């Protein structure tokens, strides 16, 4: 087996490239699949749980808490929290509710199989036989179905730009709206950080004082280095001129 058996997991992990633990688990799953190792069951279950946690943390706030309250939440607890976060249960269609419920059953079965046969999570009978390939395949396909279900719903969800860890590109429609209606002016005085004035529709303004170095560092590291080199050159030239004047 290869990672091609779980395209939903592959797509979700490619989306959250900035999540180190998810990437590490994905790499472990890929190796276990290539080696036909039963540990792929442990990895598949873990990927599901990490994706659930990623979704929950994207929407959890103090005002609307979503994290499971159990001391040691199960996979089912995390899946329930993720479904609440994405509001997948807020529909009147009984058939869709049954579909959502079926993912709970998949998660429970995957968790049970991992507890019973997964070699990487709990010590097992050393002479226990390896699983057949169709057992591993079924576990991975179950995990892939759950992850794809959550990830696709996440991509359609409205995120809070204040708390979201998603990149700027994730808010393309909102970005376009701001760019079309909000202007920008810069006020700079000698010795002070420049003030960016964002000109809002209706005449109001938002102001932001920020150092040039901080702005470059946050937005474009290559430009930051180029500016740094130019500043070093200017400093060296100023020192050279001072020394020449002192010699005269």
C-alpha positions in Angstrom: 0.0 0.0 0.0 1.0 3.6 -0.6 -0.3 7.0 0.4 -2.3 6.9 -2.8 -4.8 4.8 -0.9 -5.8 7.9 1.2 -6.1 11.0 -1.0 -8.2 12.7 1.6 -5.5 12.5 4.2 -2.9 13.5 1.7 -4.9 16.6 0.7 -5.6 17.7 4.3 -2.0 17.3 5.3 -0.9 19.3 2.3 -3.3 22.1 3.4 -1.9 22.2 6.9 1.8 22.2 6.1 2.5 24.5 9.0 1.3 21.9 11.5 4.5 20.0 12.6 2.8 17.2 14.5 0.3 16.5 11.7 3.2 16.4 9.2 5.2 14.0 11.4 2.2 11.7 11.8 1.6 11.8 8.0 5.2 10.9 7.4 4.9 8.0 9.8 1.8 6.8 8.1 3.5 7.0 4.7 6.4 4.8 5.9 4.1 2.3 7.6 2.1 1.9 4.4 5.2 1.4 2.2 6.4 -1.2 4.6 3.0 -3.0 5.0 3.3 -2.4 8.7 0.3 -2.8 11.0 1.4 0.5 12.6 -0.4 2.2 9.7 -3.5 1.6 11.8 -2.1 3.6 14.7 -1.0 6.4 12.4 -4.3 6.5 10.6 -6.2 6.8 13.8 -3.8 9.5 15.0 -4.2 11.5 11.8 -7.9 11.6 12.3 -7.5 12.8 15.9 -5.0 15.5 15.0 -7.2 16.7 12.1 -10.2 16.8 14.5 -8.1 18.9 17.0 -7.0 21.2 14.2 -10.6 21.9 13.3 -11.7 22.4 16.9 -8.9 24.8 17.7 -9.7 26.8 14.6 -13.2 27.7 16.1 -12.8 27.3 19.8 -13.1 30.6 21.8 -13.7 31.4 25.5 -17.2 32.6 24.5 -18.0 29.5 22.5 -15.9 26.7 23.9 -15.6 23.6 21.8 -12.8 21.5 23.2 -13.9 18.2 24.9 -14.3 18.5 28.6 -13.3 15.0 29.4 -9.9 14.5 31.2 -8.8 12.1 28.5 -10.9 12.7 25.4 -11.5 9.8 23.1 -11.3 9.9 19.3 -15.1 10.0 19.3 -15.1 13.0 21.7 -12.8 14.9 19.3 -14.8 14.0 16.3 -18.0 15.2 18.0 -16.3 18.5 18.9 -15.1 18.9 15.3 -18.6 18.2 13.9 -20.0 20.8 16.3 -17.3 23.3 15.3 -18.3 22.9 11.6 -22.0 22.9 12.4 -22.4 19.6 10.4 -25.2 18.5 12.8 -27.2 21.7 12.3 -29.4 20.3 9.5 -32.9 19.1 9.4 -32.3 16.4 6.9 -32.4 13.0 8.7 -30.5 11.3 5.9 -27.6 13.7 6.3 -27.7 13.2 10.1 -27.4 9.5 9.5 -24.4 10.1 7.2 -22.8 12.2 10.0 -23.5 9.4 12.5 -21.9 6.9 10.2 -18.6 8.7 10.5 -18.9 8.3 14.3 -19.3 4.6 13.8 -16.2 4.5 11.5 -14.2 6.4 14.2 -15.3 4.0 16.9 -14.4 0.9 14.8 -11.1 2.4 13.8 -10.3 3.2 17.5 -11.3 -0.3 18.5 -9.1 -1.9 15.8 -6.2 0.3 16.8 -6.6 -0.7 20.5 -6.8 -4.4 19.6 -4.2 -4.8 16.9 -2.2 -1.5 16.5 1.4 -2.3 17.4 2.6 1.2 18.0 0.3 2.4 20.8 0.1 -0.4 23.4 2.2 -3.5 24.2 0.7 -6.6 22.5 1.2 -10.3 22.7 4.6 -10.7 21.0 3.4 -13.8 19.1 0.2 -12.1 17.8 -0.1 -12.7 14.1 0.2 -9.7 11.7 -3.0 -8.4 10.2 -4.0 -9.2 6.6 -3.6 -6.5 4.0 -7.4 -6.0 3.8 -7.5 -5.2 7.5 -4.9 -2.4 7.1 -6.6 -1.2 3.9 -10.0 -1.0 5.6 -8.6 1.0 8.6 -6.8 3.4 6.3 -9.9 3.9 4.0 -12.0 4.5 7.1 -9.6 7.2 8.4 -9.4 8.7 4.9 -13.2 9.0 4.7 -13.4 10.8 8.0 -10.6 13.2 7.3 -11.9 14.0 3.8 -15.4 14.7 5.3 -14.0 17.1 7.9 -11.5 18.8 5.6 -14.0 19.6 2.8 -16.4 21.0 5.4 -13.6 23.1 6.9 -12.7 24.6 3.5 -16.3 25.7 3.1 -16.6 27.1 6.7 -16.4 30.8 7.5 -13.3 31.3 9.7 -12.5 34.1 12.2 -9.5 36.1 10.8 -8.6 37.2 14.3 -7.9 33.7 15.6 -7.3 31.7 12.4 -3.9 30.3 11.6 -4.7 30.1 7.9 -2.6 32.2 5.5 -3.8 35.4 4.0 -4.8 33.6 0.8 -7.5 31.6 2.7 -9.6 34.9 2.9 -9.5 35.7 -0.8 -13.1 37.1 -1.0 -12.6 39.2 2.1 -9.2 40.4 0.9 -10.7 41.5 -2.4 -13.5 43.4 -0.6 -11.0 45.3 1.6 -8.7 46.0 -1.3 -11.6 47.4 -3.4 -12.9 49.8 -0.7 -10.1 50.7 1.7 -7.3 53.1 0.8 -3.8 53.5 2.3 -1.7 56.6 3.1 1.6 56.8 4.8 2.7 59.6 7.2 6.4 59.6 8.1 8.4 62.1 10.2 12.2 62.0 10.9 13.0 59.8 13.8 9.6 58.3 14.2 8.0 55.1 13.0 5.8 55.7 10.0 2.1 55.8 10.5 -0.1 53.8 8.1 -3.5 55.4 7.6 -6.1 53.0 6.3 -8.9 55.1 4.7 -12.2 53.5 5.3 -15.4 54.0 3.3 -17.3 56.9 4.8 -14.3 59.0 5.8 -13.1 57.1 8.9 -9.5 56.0 9.4 -7.6 53.2 11.1 -4.0 54.1 12.0 -1.1 51.8 12.6 2.3 52.8 13.8 4.9 50.3 12.8 8.7 50.2 12.3 9.9 49.8 8.7 12.1 46.8 9.8 9.1 45.1 11.4 6.9 45.6 8.4 9.6 44.2 6.0 10.3 41.3 8.4 6.7 40.3 8.7 5.8 40.6 5.0 8.9 39.8 2.9 12.1 38.4 4.3 14.0 38.8 1.1 13.1 42.5 1.0 14.2 42.7 4.7 17.6 41.3 3.9 18.0 43.6 0.9 17.1 46.6 3.0 19.5 45.5 5.7 22.3 45.2 3.2 21.5 48.6 1.8 21.4 50.1 5.4 24.8 48.5 6.2 26.2 50.0 3.0 24.9 53.4 3.9 26.4 53.1 7.4 29.8 52.1 6.1 29.8 55.0 3.7 28.8 57.4 6.5 31.7 56.1 8.6 34.1 56.4 5.7 33.1 60.0 5.1 33.5 60.8 8.8 37.0 59.4 8.9 37.9 61.3 5.7 36.7 64.6 7.3 38.6 63.9 10.4 41.8 63.5 8.4 41.4 66.8 6.7 
